[in-house]
Amino acid sequence: MKEFLMLIRGGQEKYNSVSPEDMQKHMEHWQQWMGGLAKEEKLVGGQPLMNEGNTMTEGGKKVTDRPFAEGKELVGGYLLIKANSLDEATEIAKGCPSFEYDCSVEVREIAPMA
Amino acid sequence: MKQFMFLFKGGDDVWDAKSPEEQNAHMEKWMQWIGQMAEQEKYVGGERLYPAVKNIHPGGTKVTDRSFAEAKELVGGYIIVLAETIDEATEMAKGCPGLQWESSVEVREVWPEDV
């Protein structure tokens, strides 16, 4: 099996506006979904990110105190999963609870480092 | 210490225009940079990505072959590092060899566990 990265983008506005109860329900969906992947031994890892960030450009000389990506492009978290193909990984990613919060999911195959 | 993610973006055109020898030499710089952080026990992990994209749009059904990110901001890889603050992480990121090949680096704090 190969490994794939899911980049979860967008949804920050909705995440910031929901009630604690709705958020808790949503987190339960995440736990269920990730638990299911883990049972099938398809879950490698994953983490949510805080919204703040720094961006370095121009050979590292310029530092901007925010991510360049905004709105729907901002990466809010990632997940590493195992699948046999990019298409299979995409099918798995369609079950991601982040779609409840208007996110998109970019699916990418891991490449060898060198 | 906190965890930070470095997202490496863009620079694909520069990479593609280089010879295999130049690419190998560049990858060696990456390995040195990551190796130094590993020696200091500040490197957690990371991956390089193939350029092919499957992008599932909001709603969860429509799939396209293009990232929402522009070509110059296509994520080509990431690493997770340990640092005390985002400023320290940013200083570490300045050593990234990809910056010399027109990549940008986005530094983001990982959400603390148990939230």
gemmi code that builds the backbone of each chain (N, CA, C; Angstrom):
import gemmi

chains = {
    "A": [
        ("MET", (0.838, -1.205, 0.000), (0.000, 0.000, 0.000), (0.868, 1.249, 0.000)),
        ("LYS", (0.342, 2.287, -0.607), (1.052, 3.571, -0.662), (0.487, 4.496, 0.415)),
        ("GLU", (1.208, 5.576, 0.654), (0.701, 6.568, 1.610), (0.256, 7.828, 0.876)),
        ("PHE", (-0.781, 8.432, 1.408), (-1.344, 9.639, 0.812), (-1.570, 10.690, 1.888)),
        ("LEU", (-1.370, 11.948, 1.469), (-1.603, 13.080, 2.368), (-2.927, 13.734, 1.992)),
        ("MET", (-3.767, 13.963, 2.981), (-4.967, 14.765, 2.780), (-4.708, 16.141, 3.374)),
        ("LEU", (-4.775, 17.167, 2.524), (-4.664, 18.547, 3.014), (-6.081, 19.087, 3.123)),
        ("ILE", (-6.489, 19.395, 4.350), (-7.852, 19.869, 4.580), (-7.825, 21.392, 4.569)),
        ("ARG", (-8.539, 21.972, 3.633), (-8.476, 23.429, 3.437), (-9.820, 24.088, 3.731)),
        ("GLY", (-9.756, 25.319, 4.215), (-10.949, 26.152, 4.366), (-11.781, 25.781, 5.582)),
        ("GLY", (-12.974, 26.351, 5.648), (-13.914, 26.026, 6.714), (-13.708, 26.801, 8.003)),
        ("GLN", (-12.651, 27.635, 8.057), (-12.336, 28.314, 9.320), (-13.494, 29.177, 9.830)),
        ("GLU", (-14.176, 29.869, 8.895), (-15.271, 30.758, 9.315), (-16.358, 29.971, 10.022)),
        ("LYS", (-16.715, 28.841, 9.419), (-17.795, 28.052, 10.003), (-17.356, 27.455, 11.348)),
        ("TYR", (-16.092, 27.000, 11.395), (-15.589, 26.440, 12.654), (-15.653, 27.479, 13.772)),
        ("ASN", (-15.409, 28.747, 13.401), (-15.379, 29.801, 14.416), (-16.774, 30.217, 14.864)),
        ("SER", (-17.811, 29.810, 14.117), (-19.140, 30.345, 14.399), (-20.086, 29.332, 15.031)),
        ("VAL", (-19.647, 28.075, 15.197), (-20.611, 27.083, 15.696), (-20.621, 27.029, 17.223)),
        ("SER", (-21.703, 26.470, 17.748), (-21.827, 26.339, 19.202), (-20.903, 25.227, 19.702)),
        ("PRO", (-20.547, 25.284, 20.983), (-19.709, 24.210, 21.545), (-20.350, 22.837, 21.372)),
        ("GLU", (-21.691, 22.774, 21.440), (-22.374, 21.480, 21.303), (-22.186, 20.920, 19.888)),
        ("ASP", (-22.387, 21.816, 18.887), (-22.211, 21.375, 17.501), (-20.767, 20.953, 17.254)),
        ("MET", (-19.845, 21.708, 17.859), (-18.431, 21.383, 17.672), (-18.125, 20.016, 18.276)),
        ("GLN", (-18.729, 19.763, 19.428), (-18.485, 18.476, 20.079), (-19.012, 17.320, 19.229)),
        ("LYS", (-20.203, 17.532, 18.658), (-20.770, 16.517, 17.773), (-19.839, 16.273, 16.587)),
        ("HIS", (-19.342, 17.380, 16.054), (-18.453, 17.291, 14.893), (-17.180, 16.521, 15.258)),
        ("MET", (-16.644, 16.818, 16.442), (-15.432, 16.131, 16.872), (-15.685, 14.626, 17.050)),
        ("GLU", (-16.912, 14.303, 17.492), (-17.257, 12.880, 17.608), (-17.261, 12.202, 16.241)),
        ("HIS", (-17.747, 12.925, 15.226), (-17.723, 12.369, 13.871), (-16.282, 12.094, 13.427)),
        ("TRP", (-15.405, 13.048, 13.785), (-13.982, 12.867, 13.454), (-13.423, 11.613, 14.127)),
        ("GLN", (-13.753, 11.483, 15.414), (-13.218, 10.333, 16.154), (-13.732, 9.026, 15.570)),
        ("GLN", (-15.040, 9.028, 15.200), (-15.612, 7.812, 14.614), (-14.931, 7.486, 13.294)),
        ("TRP", (-14.777, 8.516, 12.466), (-14.222, 8.285, 11.129), (-12.761, 7.826, 11.223)),
        ("MET", (-11.993, 8.542, 12.059), (-10.580, 8.166, 12.199), (-10.449, 6.805, 12.875)),
        ("GLY", (-11.359, 6.531, 13.804), (-11.343, 5.231, 14.472), (-11.587, 4.109, 13.472)),
        ("GLY", (-12.517, 4.339, 12.534), (-12.807, 3.360, 11.495), (-11.592, 3.117, 10.606)),
        ("LEU", (-10.907, 4.212, 10.234), (-9.698, 4.088, 9.408), (-8.605, 3.335, 10.162)),
        ("ALA", (-8.510, 3.643, 11.453), (-7.472, 3.005, 12.268), (-7.728, 1.492, 12.352)),
        ("LYS", (-8.997, 1.123, 12.500), (-9.358, -0.296, 12.579), (-8.964, -1.040, 11.307)),
        ("GLU", (-9.148, -0.357, 10.179), (-8.788, -0.966, 8.890), (-7.288, -0.825, 8.616)),
        ("GLU", (-6.573, -0.293, 9.585), (-5.126, -0.065, 9.472), (-4.776, 0.815, 8.288)),
        ("LYS", (-5.612, 1.828, 8.055), (-5.369, 2.762, 6.959), (-4.973, 4.153, 7.472)),
        ("LEU", (-4.996, 4.330, 8.789), (-4.665, 5.639, 9.350), (-3.199, 5.666, 9.779)),
        ("VAL", (-2.455, 6.642, 9.260), (-1.050, 6.792, 9.647), (-0.885, 7.900, 10.681)),
        ("GLY", (-1.588, 9.004, 10.488), (-1.481, 10.101, 11.446), (-2.201, 11.327, 10.926)),
        ("GLY", (-2.200, 12.376, 11.733), (-2.841, 13.611, 11.299), (-2.952, 14.587, 12.438)),
        ("GLN", (-3.023, 15.857, 12.102), (-3.105, 16.899, 13.121), (-3.822, 18.121, 12.572)),
        ("PRO", (-4.577, 18.812, 13.428), (-5.098, 20.120, 13.022), (-4.038, 21.196, 13.262)),
        ("LEU", (-4.155, 22.293, 12.542), (-3.196, 23.405, 12.684), (-3.897, 24.632, 13.232)),
        ("MET", (-3.144, 25.457, 13.941), (-3.680, 26.749, 14.372), (-3.701, 27.681, 13.170)),
        ("ASN", (-4.571, 28.699, 13.228), (-4.759, 29.547, 12.052), (-3.581, 30.483, 11.786)),
        ("GLU", (-2.862, 30.871, 12.836), (-1.781, 31.834, 12.662), (-0.613, 31.182, 11.932)),
        ("GLY", (0.261, 32.017, 11.385), (1.431, 31.447, 10.727), (2.346, 32.520, 10.186)),
        ("ASN", (3.536, 32.108, 9.775), (4.489, 32.986, 9.093), (4.773, 32.399, 7.716)),
        ("THR", (4.982, 33.274, 6.753), (5.341, 32.801, 5.419), (6.666, 33.427, 4.999)),
        ("MET", (7.579, 32.570, 4.538), (8.886, 33.045, 4.091), (8.995, 32.984, 2.598)),
        ("THR", (9.412, 34.088, 1.987), (9.596, 34.146, 0.539), (10.933, 34.821, 0.246)),
        ("GLU", (11.210, 34.983, -1.045), (12.425, 35.674, -1.497), (13.683, 35.101, -0.856)),
        ("GLY", (13.808, 33.805, -0.952), (15.004, 33.146, -0.439), (15.110, 33.180, 1.076)),
        ("GLY", (14.013, 33.473, 1.752), (14.009, 33.494, 3.210), (14.263, 34.873, 3.791)),
        ("LYS", (14.502, 35.856, 2.915), (14.802, 37.216, 3.406), (13.539, 37.924, 3.869)),
        ("LYS", (12.397, 37.539, 3.272), (11.160, 38.221, 3.607), (10.254, 37.295, 4.423)),
        ("VAL", (9.803, 37.783, 5.570), (8.887, 37.012, 6.406), (7.585, 37.783, 6.563)),
        ("THR", (6.482, 37.161, 6.201), (5.167, 37.775, 6.354), (4.446, 37.062, 7.488)),
        ("ASP", (3.818, 37.851, 8.375), (3.300, 37.225, 9.605), (1.893, 36.683, 9.448)),
        ("ARG", (1.675, 36.005, 8.337), (0.408, 35.292, 8.148), (0.622, 34.260, 7.034)),
        ("PRO", (-0.253, 33.247, 6.989), (-0.194, 32.359, 5.821), (-0.619, 33.148, 4.587)),
        ("PHE", (0.004, 32.912, 3.434), (-0.405, 33.583, 2.195), (-1.785, 33.134, 1.763)),
        ("ALA", (-2.048, 31.859, 1.984), (-3.337, 31.319, 1.576), (-4.419, 31.902, 2.467)),
        ("GLU", (-5.558, 32.186, 1.854), (-6.659, 32.720, 2.642), (-7.929, 31.961, 2.325)),
        ("GLY", (-8.894, 32.055, 3.237), (-10.212, 31.482, 2.985), (-10.142, 30.021, 2.620)),
        ("LYS", (-10.641, 29.719, 1.443), (-10.787, 28.305, 1.077), (-9.457, 27.618, 0.835)),
        ("GLU", (-8.370, 28.399, 0.688), (-7.066, 27.783, 0.428), (-6.275, 27.481, 1.698)),
        ("LEU", (-6.697, 28.060, 2.814), (-5.905, 27.917, 4.033), (-5.960, 26.466, 4.533)),
        ("VAL", (-4.772, 25.888, 4.721), (-4.715, 24.518, 5.226), (-5.013, 24.528, 6.722)),
        ("GLY", (-6.017, 23.767, 7.142), (-6.405, 23.743, 8.542), (-6.002, 22.462, 9.256)),
        ("GLY", (-5.513, 21.504, 8.482), (-5.089, 20.246, 9.085), (-4.705, 19.263, 8.004)),
        ("TYR", (-4.138, 18.151, 8.441), (-3.737, 17.131, 7.478), (-3.968, 15.757, 8.066)),
        ("LEU", (-4.033, 14.797, 7.170), (-4.181, 13.409, 7.578), (-3.322, 12.567, 6.642)),
        ("LEU", (-2.648, 11.586, 7.184), (-1.881, 10.637, 6.370), (-2.615, 9.307, 6.398)),
        ("ILE", (-2.910, 8.779, 5.209), (-3.623, 7.508, 5.144), (-2.917, 6.544, 4.182)),
        ("LYS", (-3.312, 5.293, 4.266), (-2.787, 4.276, 3.350), (-3.882, 3.875, 2.377)),
        ("ALA", (-3.500, 3.698, 1.121), (-4.436, 3.223, 0.105), (-3.620, 2.632, -1.030)),
        ("ASN", (-4.308, 1.948, -1.942), (-3.598, 1.316, -3.053), (-3.386, 2.258, -4.228)),
        ("SER", (-4.233, 3.288, -4.321), (-4.119, 4.208, -5.452), (-4.659, 5.571, -5.036)),
        ("LEU", (-4.341, 6.572, -5.873), (-4.848, 7.930, -5.625), (-6.378, 7.939, -5.658)),
        ("ASP", (-6.952, 7.136, -6.559), (-8.412, 7.094, -6.641), (-9.019, 6.487, -5.373)),
        ("GLU", (-8.392, 5.417, -4.863), (-8.917, 4.805, -3.638), (-8.787, 5.783, -2.474)),
        ("ALA", (-7.651, 6.482, -2.410), (-7.453, 7.465, -1.339), (-8.498, 8.571, -1.421)),
        ("THR", (-8.839, 8.951, -2.659), (-9.845, 10.001, -2.853), (-11.210, 9.528, -2.374)),
        ("GLU", (-11.538, 8.267, -2.668), (-12.811, 7.716, -2.197), (-12.864, 7.715, -0.669)),
        ("ILE", (-11.752, 7.328, -0.048), (-11.694, 7.347, 1.422), (-11.898, 8.773, 1.934)),
        ("ALA", (-11.227, 9.718, 1.267), (-11.263, 11.116, 1.730), (-12.658, 11.721, 1.636)),
        ("LYS", (-13.507, 11.146, 0.740), (-14.868, 11.681, 0.612), (-15.671, 11.513, 1.893)),
        ("GLY", (-15.235, 10.600, 2.771), (-15.937, 10.402, 4.039), (-15.491, 11.350, 5.135)),
        ("CYS", (-14.570, 12.256, 4.805), (-14.003, 13.143, 5.836), (-15.070, 14.067, 6.428)),
        ("PRO", (-15.191, 14.087, 7.756), (-16.185, 14.955, 8.397), (-15.974, 16.440, 8.130)),
        ("SER", (-14.805, 16.838, 7.631), (-14.562, 18.264, 7.383), (-15.533, 18.822, 6.341)),
        ("PHE", (-16.131, 17.933, 5.533), (-17.102, 18.427, 4.549), (-18.355, 18.997, 5.221)),
        ("GLU", (-18.597, 18.612, 6.488), (-19.702, 19.217, 7.250), (-19.442, 20.700, 7.489)),
        ("TYR", (-18.196, 21.108, 7.356), (-17.817, 22.494, 7.667), (-17.251, 23.211, 6.451)),
        ("ASP", (-17.762, 22.851, 5.268), (-17.428, 23.550, 4.020), (-15.957, 23.455, 3.640)),
        ("CYS", (-15.251, 22.459, 4.171), (-13.851, 22.315, 3.793), (-13.743, 21.626, 2.439)),
        ("SER", (-12.574, 21.740, 1.832), (-12.215, 20.894, 0.705), (-11.059, 20.010, 1.157)),
        ("VAL", (-10.836, 18.924, 0.440), (-9.738, 18.023, 0.789), (-8.887, 17.768, -0.456)),
        ("GLU", (-7.615, 18.124, -0.360), (-6.684, 17.865, -1.461), (-5.942, 16.570, -1.142)),
        ("VAL", (-6.002, 15.614, -2.060), (-5.386, 14.307, -1.831), (-4.117, 14.199, -2.671)),
        ("ARG", (-2.999, 13.833, -2.034), (-1.697, 13.801, -2.726), (-0.932, 12.544, -2.322)),
        ("GLU", (-0.270, 11.942, -3.313), (0.532, 10.751, -3.014), (1.910, 11.152, -2.498)),
        ("ILE", (2.343, 10.443, -1.456), (3.671, 10.662, -0.889), (4.732, 10.146, -1.865)),
        ("ALA", (5.785, 10.944, -2.066), (6.884, 10.574, -2.965), (8.106, 10.196, -2.140)),
        ("PRO", (9.025, 9.410, -2.717), (10.277, 9.143, -1.998), (11.064, 10.451, -1.830)),
        ("MET", (11.811, 10.568, -0.709), (12.538, 11.811, -0.426), (13.620, 12.071, -1.465)),
        ("ALA", (14.331, 11.047, -1.860), (15.422, 11.261, -2.818), (15.508, 10.070, -3.768)),
    ],
    "B": [
        ("MET", (8.134, 21.728, 24.481), (8.259, 22.276, 23.126), (6.986, 22.028, 22.327)),
        ("LYS", (6.707, 22.930, 21.420), (5.523, 22.803, 20.569), (5.913, 22.219, 19.216)),
        ("GLN", (4.896, 21.719, 18.526), (5.136, 21.220, 17.170), (4.724, 22.279, 16.146)),
        ("PHE", (5.511, 22.375, 15.106), (5.203, 23.293, 14.007), (5.307, 22.542, 12.685)),
        ("MET", (4.427, 22.933, 11.764), (4.460, 22.345, 10.425), (5.059, 23.352, 9.465)),
        ("PHE", (6.016, 22.903, 8.651), (6.523, 23.711, 7.542), (5.884, 23.171, 6.266)),
        ("LEU", (5.131, 24.018, 5.586), (4.567, 23.647, 4.288), (5.435, 24.265, 3.210)),
        ("PHE", (5.993, 23.429, 2.339), (6.858, 23.924, 1.269), (6.026, 24.095, 0.009)),
        ("LYS", (6.043, 25.308, -0.518), (5.138, 25.617, -1.626), (5.889, 26.139, -2.837)),
        ("GLY", (5.431, 25.710, -3.999), (5.927, 26.263, -5.259), (7.348, 25.853, -5.582)),
        ("GLY", (7.941, 26.551, -6.545), (9.309, 26.263, -6.962), (9.419, 25.100, -7.942)),
        ("ASP", (8.279, 24.550, -8.377), (8.320, 23.380, -9.266), (9.008, 23.695, -10.596)),
        ("ASP", (8.772, 24.922, -11.120), (9.383, 25.295, -12.402), (10.894, 25.293, -12.300)),
        ("VAL", (11.410, 25.813, -11.174), (12.858, 25.855, -10.982), (13.411, 24.438, -10.918)),
        ("TRP", (12.756, 23.604, -10.124), (13.187, 22.207, -9.990), (13.233, 21.523, -11.367)),
        ("ASP", (12.148, 21.688, -12.148), (12.051, 21.005, -13.442), (13.118, 21.480, -14.425)),
        ("ALA", (13.591, 22.726, -14.256), (14.560, 23.284, -15.201), (15.998, 22.857, -14.887)),
        ("LYS", (16.198, 22.199, -13.748), (17.568, 21.831, -13.339), (17.951, 20.455, -13.880)),
        ("SER", (19.258, 20.238, -13.991), (19.762, 18.930, -14.420), (19.635, 17.932, -13.270)),
        ("PRO", (19.637, 16.633, -13.585), (19.582, 15.616, -12.522), (20.701, 15.809, -11.492)),
        ("GLU", (21.896, 16.229, -11.954), (23.012, 16.433, -11.021), (22.695, 17.579, -10.056)),
        ("GLU", (22.163, 18.654, -10.616), (21.804, 19.794, -9.761), (20.694, 19.413, -8.779)),
        ("GLN", (19.748, 18.608, -9.264), (18.655, 18.167, -8.386), (19.198, 17.296, -7.251)),
        ("ASN", (20.132, 16.407, -7.601), (20.720, 15.548, -6.563), (21.473, 16.367, -5.523)),
        ("ALA", (22.254, 17.356, -6.024), (23.015, 18.205, -5.108), (22.068, 18.981, -4.193)),
        ("HIS", (20.935, 19.412, -4.782), (19.948, 20.167, -4.001), (19.323, 19.267, -2.931)),
        ("MET", (19.017, 18.020, -3.304), (18.419, 17.100, -2.333), (19.389, 16.802, -1.192)),
        ("GLU", (20.699, 16.794, -1.529), (21.686, 16.580, -0.464), (21.638, 17.713, 0.557)),
        ("LYS", (21.434, 18.933, 0.050), (21.303, 20.070, 0.984), (20.090, 19.885, 1.885)),
        ("TRP", (18.996, 19.386, 1.294), (17.796, 19.117, 2.107), (18.113, 18.093, 3.195)),
        ("MET", (18.818, 17.033, 2.782), (19.129, 15.973, 3.747), (20.020, 16.508, 4.871)),
        ("GLN", (20.969, 17.397, 4.501), (21.835, 17.996, 5.521), (21.012, 18.857, 6.485)),
        ("TRP", (20.129, 19.658, 5.900), (19.314, 20.563, 6.719), (18.437, 19.769, 7.691)),
        ("ILE", (17.773, 18.742, 7.143), (16.912, 17.915, 7.991), (17.768, 17.129, 8.996)),
        ("GLY", (18.939, 16.657, 8.537), (19.824, 15.898, 9.421), (20.282, 16.714, 10.629)),
        ("GLN", (20.567, 17.992, 10.372), (20.987, 18.866, 11.488), (19.867, 19.026, 12.518)),
        ("MET", (18.638, 19.192, 12.017), (17.514, 19.330, 12.952), (17.295, 18.020, 13.708)),
        ("ALA", (17.493, 16.901, 13.010), (17.325, 15.591, 13.655), (18.376, 15.409, 14.756)),
        ("GLU", (19.615, 15.860, 14.479), (20.681, 15.762, 15.489), (20.325, 16.544, 16.746)),
        ("GLN", (19.671, 17.679, 16.536), (19.251, 18.509, 17.682), (17.926, 18.028, 18.276)),
        ("GLU", (17.448, 16.910, 17.769), (16.173, 16.320, 18.213), (15.003, 17.280, 18.047)),
        ("LYS", (15.038, 18.008, 16.923), (13.953, 18.947, 16.629), (13.134, 18.525, 15.420)),
        ("TYR", (13.535, 17.409, 14.798), (12.820, 16.947, 13.607), (11.861, 15.827, 14.000)),
        ("VAL", (10.586, 15.987, 13.652), (9.588, 14.972, 13.987), (9.308, 14.060, 12.792)),
        ("GLY", (9.166, 14.642, 11.628), (8.884, 13.829, 10.443), (8.490, 14.701, 9.275)),
        ("GLY", (8.339, 14.095, 8.127), (7.941, 14.869, 6.960), (7.882, 14.010, 5.724)),
        ("GLU", (7.305, 14.558, 4.689), (7.132, 13.819, 3.442), (7.237, 14.769, 2.260)),
        ("ARG", (7.624, 14.154, 1.134), (7.621, 14.861, -0.126), (6.407, 14.358, -0.913)),
        ("LEU", (5.836, 15.196, -1.767), (4.604, 14.815, -2.463), (4.792, 14.774, -3.971)),
        ("TYR", (4.125, 13.832, -4.625), (4.018, 13.862, -6.078), (3.122, 15.032, -6.482)),
        ("PRO", (3.341, 15.583, -7.679), (2.555, 16.759, -8.065), (1.086, 16.477, -8.381)),
        ("ALA", (0.728, 15.223, -8.694), (-0.668, 14.943, -9.070), (-1.619, 15.273, -7.923)),
        ("VAL", (-2.763, 15.868, -8.263), (-3.723, 16.333, -7.267), (-5.099, 15.733, -7.536)),
        ("LYS", (-5.756, 15.284, -6.469), (-7.206, 15.061, -6.510), (-7.791, 15.979, -5.456)),
        ("ASN", (-8.626, 16.896, -5.910), (-9.179, 17.901, -5.001), (-10.679, 17.674, -4.845)),
        ("ILE", (-11.086, 17.300, -3.645), (-12.517, 17.109, -3.371), (-13.077, 18.439, -2.883)),
        ("HIS", (-14.018, 18.978, -3.637), (-14.553, 20.304, -3.333), (-15.484, 20.257, -2.118)),
        ("PRO", (-15.761, 21.454, -1.551), (-16.731, 21.493, -0.445), (-18.021, 20.788, -0.848)),
        ("GLY", (-18.572, 20.012, 0.059), (-19.732, 19.203, -0.255), (-19.362, 17.725, -0.305)),
        ("GLY", (-18.129, 17.458, -0.757), (-17.625, 16.092, -0.644), (-17.875, 15.189, -1.822)),
        ("THR", (-18.409, 15.722, -2.938), (-18.660, 14.831, -4.073), (-17.876, 15.232, -5.324)),
        ("LYS", (-17.807, 16.537, -5.623), (-17.122, 16.968, -6.848), (-15.600, 16.856, -6.685)),
        ("VAL", (-14.972, 16.175, -7.658), (-13.517, 15.986, -7.617), (-12.892, 16.566, -8.879)),
        ("THR", (-11.852, 17.380, -8.708), (-11.100, 17.891, -9.856), (-9.622, 17.549, -9.689)),
        ("ASP", (-8.854, 17.756, -10.773), (-7.421, 17.449, -10.756), (-6.577, 18.669, -10.405)),
        ("ARG", (-7.216, 19.724, -9.926), (-6.471, 20.954, -9.633), (-6.633, 21.366, -8.184)),
        ("SER", (-5.514, 21.776, -7.600), (-5.556, 22.296, -6.231), (-6.244, 23.650, -6.199)),
        ("PHE", (-6.848, 24.002, -5.071), (-7.351, 25.364, -4.889), (-6.194, 26.345, -4.800)),
        ("ALA", (-5.014, 25.850, -4.421), (-3.842, 26.721, -4.365), (-3.352, 26.987, -5.782)),
        ("GLU", (-2.832, 28.185, -6.010), (-2.248, 28.505, -7.312), (-1.000, 27.664, -7.530)),
        ("ALA", (-0.581, 27.564, -8.801), (0.573, 26.727, -9.134), (1.792, 27.122, -8.299)),
        ("LYS", (2.016, 28.414, -8.117), (3.215, 28.822, -7.386), (3.093, 28.543, -5.891)),
        ("GLU", (1.895, 28.124, -5.475), (1.712, 27.785, -4.060), (1.317, 26.328, -3.852)),
        ("LEU", (1.531, 25.522, -4.893), (1.244, 24.087, -4.756), (2.174, 23.489, -3.698)),
        ("VAL", (1.590, 22.776, -2.744), (2.400, 22.181, -1.681), (3.199, 21.008, -2.261)),
        ("GLY", (4.523, 21.063, -2.098), (5.394, 20.010, -2.616), (5.906, 19.079, -1.536)),
        ("GLY", (5.668, 19.462, -0.289), (6.110, 18.627, 0.815), (5.909, 19.354, 2.132)),
        ("TYR", (6.178, 18.638, 3.227), (6.033, 19.264, 4.536), (6.944, 18.551, 5.518)),
        ("ILE", (7.278, 19.244, 6.587), (7.908, 18.569, 7.726), (7.291, 19.103, 9.022)),
        ("ILE", (7.413, 18.316, 10.068), (6.984, 18.738, 11.405), (8.251, 18.869, 12.258)),
        ("VAL", (8.381, 20.010, 12.950), (9.555, 20.236, 13.799), (9.114, 20.629, 15.207)),
        ("LEU", (10.062, 20.596, 16.122), (9.817, 21.047, 17.494), (10.513, 22.380, 17.708)),
        ("ALA", (9.817, 23.321, 18.346), (10.413, 24.615, 18.696), (9.637, 25.184, 19.878)),
        ("GLU", (10.238, 26.164, 20.543), (9.563, 26.782, 21.701), (8.483, 27.766, 21.246)),
        ("THR", (8.769, 28.506, 20.182), (7.848, 29.546, 19.709), (7.814, 29.535, 18.185)),
        ("ILE", (6.811, 30.229, 17.638), (6.719, 30.306, 16.181), (7.899, 31.104, 15.619)),
        ("ASP", (8.413, 32.044, 16.402), (9.579, 32.803, 15.928), (10.807, 31.910, 15.815)),
        ("GLU", (10.984, 31.025, 16.807), (12.107, 30.092, 16.724), (11.929, 29.152, 15.532)),
        ("ALA", (10.697, 28.687, 15.334), (10.430, 27.801, 14.201), (10.718, 28.518, 12.885)),
        ("THR", (10.358, 29.801, 12.834), (10.577, 30.580, 11.618), (12.066, 30.739, 11.341)),
        ("GLU", (12.847, 30.962, 12.395), (14.310, 31.047, 12.223), (14.849, 29.735, 11.652)),
        ("MET", (14.337, 28.606, 12.167), (14.767, 27.301, 11.652), (14.409, 27.158, 10.180)),
        ("ALA", (13.225, 27.637, 9.828), (12.737, 27.478, 8.447), (13.573, 28.278, 7.454)),
        ("LYS", (14.240, 29.324, 7.939), (15.045, 30.151, 7.038), (16.184, 29.365, 6.409)),
        ("GLY", (16.568, 28.254, 7.038), (17.637, 27.436, 6.478), (17.167, 26.479, 5.392)),
        ("CYS", (15.883, 26.503, 5.084), (15.341, 25.550, 4.105), (15.957, 25.760, 2.723)),
        ("PRO", (16.575, 24.737, 2.146), (17.191, 24.883, 0.820), (16.184, 25.236, -0.274)),
        ("GLY", (14.937, 24.858, -0.107), (13.919, 25.158, -1.118), (13.767, 26.647, -1.347)),
        ("LEU", (14.060, 27.451, -0.315), (13.953, 28.907, -0.464), (14.893, 29.421, -1.553)),
        ("GLN", (16.031, 28.722, -1.756), (16.985, 29.135, -2.782), (16.477, 28.787, -4.174)),
        ("TRP", (15.463, 27.927, -4.237), (14.901, 27.532, -5.534), (13.466, 28.026, -5.668)),
        ("GLU", (13.227, 29.182, -5.129), (11.966, 29.927, -5.304), (10.751, 29.278, -4.663)),
        ("SER", (10.974, 28.359, -3.730), (9.841, 27.897, -2.933), (9.565, 28.917, -1.834)),
        ("SER", (8.354, 28.902, -1.302), (8.079, 29.632, -0.071), (7.823, 28.603, 1.025)),
        ("VAL", (7.956, 29.039, 2.269), (7.722, 28.142, 3.402), (6.676, 28.776, 4.306)),
        ("GLU", (5.608, 28.043, 4.571), (4.583, 28.508, 5.508), (4.801, 27.772, 6.828)),
        ("VAL", (4.945, 28.538, 7.904), (5.195, 27.964, 9.232), (3.914, 28.043, 10.047)),
        ("ARG", (3.430, 26.886, 10.533), (2.154, 26.858, 11.250), (2.290, 26.026, 12.518)),
        ("GLU", (1.726, 26.553, 13.596), (1.751, 25.768, 14.831), (0.694, 24.674, 14.776)),
        ("VAL", (1.095, 23.475, 15.167), (0.152, 22.371, 15.249), (-0.756, 22.605, 16.456)),
        ("TRP", (-2.037, 22.324, 16.276), (-3.000, 22.499, 17.372), (-2.584, 21.607, 18.538)),
        ("PRO", (-2.502, 22.191, 19.754), (-2.081, 21.372, 20.893), (-3.029, 20.190, 21.084)),
        ("GLU", (-2.490, 19.088, 21.556), (-3.313, 17.891, 21.754), (-4.318, 18.081, 22.883)),
        ("ASP", (-5.267, 17.136, 22.959), (-6.290, 17.134, 24.019), (-7.183, 18.354, 23.959)),
        ("VAL", (-7.533, 18.780, 22.738), (-8.509, 19.869, 22.630), (-9.869, 19.260, 22.301)),
    ],
}
model = gemmi.Model(1)
for chain_id, residues in chains.items():
    chain = gemmi.Chain(chain_id)
    for i, (resn, *xyz) in enumerate(residues, 1):
        res = gemmi.Residue()
        res.name, res.seqid = resn, gemmi.SeqId(i, " ")
        for name, pos in zip(("N", "CA", "C"), xyz):
            atom = gemmi.Atom()
            atom.name, atom.element = name, gemmi.Element(name[0])
            atom.pos, atom.b_iso = gemmi.Position(*pos), 0.0
            res.add_atom(atom)
        chain.add_residue(res)
    model.add_chain(chain)
structure = gemmi.Structure()
structure.add_model(model)
structure.setup_entities()
